[in-house]
Amino acid sequence: MNSKKIKEVYEQLVIKLEERSRLGGVMATMHWDQEVIMPIAAAENRSKQMAALAGVLHEKSVDVEIGRLIDELVDADINNFTEIEQCNIYEAKREYELETKIPKQLIQELAELSSRGHQLSIVALSDEYCH
């Protein structure tokens, strides 16, 4: 594959990884909101929202197209890439291989239970200080 074509493949991968990163940013904002200003009464709904978003984020992470792009890049001549691009490719490969080993349902359950657990700890602490 010529270097122009391989750079196009790299750019396609970057676009997919940027989208995944932005969704991770949305998740981080939801965590921040939960920690800082979200009312306790919204906890159940927020835990469901976080589980849904975690599922979408996981689906994006294990998309077979990402795997295909990574495989093409790993098989290409390493001299086509800068050191930073090489690191990006190998890190994307590492993350993809890890993510594909984890079922979506588990990711969603962890997100939901983590959110619920956080809210329960806040209630427990506030009860402790009130008594």
N, C-alpha and C positions, 0 to 999 in steps of 0.2 A: 504494500500500500504506500502511495506517495506521501510525502510529508504534509502537503496541503490537505489531503483527505484525512490523515490522522489527526491534524489540528482541528478539523471540523468535528471529528468524533470526540475529541477532548472537550471542545466547546459545548457539545450536546450533553456530555456528562456534567460539566460545570453548571449548566442551566438546571438540570435535575437536582443536583446537590444544593444549589442556591434555594430552590423551591422548598426542599426538605428543611433547610436551615431556617427559612422564614417561618415555616410551620412550627419549628422548635421554638422560635421567638414568640409566637402566639401562645404556646404552652407556657413559656416562662412568664409572660405577662399575666396569664391566668393564675399561675402560682403566686405571683407578687400580689395580685388583687386579693386572692384568698388570704394571704398572710397579713395584708395591711388594712383593707377597707371593706371587704365583703361581709355582709351581715351573716350571722350564724344560721338564720333561717334559710339561707340560700345554699347551704352546704350540700344537701342531697342532690339538688339540681347541678351544682358545680361538679360534684364527683362524677355524675353521668356525662357532663360535657367533657371533662378531662379524659374519661375513658373513650368517648367517641373520637376525640382529637388524637389520642394516642393510637387508636386503631388506624386512622387515616395516615398518620405519620409513619406508622409501621408499614402499611401498604406501600407508601412511597419509597420507603427504605429497601423493601424487598422486591421491587418492581423488576421483572425479568429483563426489561430493557436496560436498566442500570447494570445488571450483571453482564449483559451482552457487550455494552460499551466498555466496561472495565476489562473484559476478556480481550477485546480488540486492542485496547491500549497496552495491556500487559504483554501481549504477543508482539507488539510493534518494536521497532528499533529504539532503544532507550535514548539514543542521541537526538531523537526528534524533540525531546522535552528538556526544559530547564530543570534545575534541581527542585525548585518549588513545585513544578508540575509533576515531577516524578513522585515527590512526597504526597501530593494530592491523590494521585492514582493509587499508590500503595495503601494510603490511609482509607480511601474509598473501598478498596478491595477488602481490607481487614474488617471494616465496619459492615460491609455487605455480607461477608461470610459469617460474622457473628449474628447479625439480624435475621438471616435466613434460618438460623437454628432455633429461633424463638417463635412459638405460635402467637398469632395475633390475639387470640382470646386471653392468653396469659398476660400480654402487654396491657390489654384493656383492664383486666382484673387488677393488676398491680397499680395502675393509675387510679382506678376508682377507690380501691382500698387505702391507698396512700392518702388520697384527698380526704376520705372519711376519717382516717386515723388522725390526721392533722386537726380536723375540726373537733374530734373527741378530746384530744389533748388540750385544746383551748378551753373547752367546757370544763374539763377536770381541773385545770389550773384556776379558772375563774371561780369555781366552786370552793377550791382550797383557800383562796384568798378571801372569799366572802364569809367563811365560817370560822 
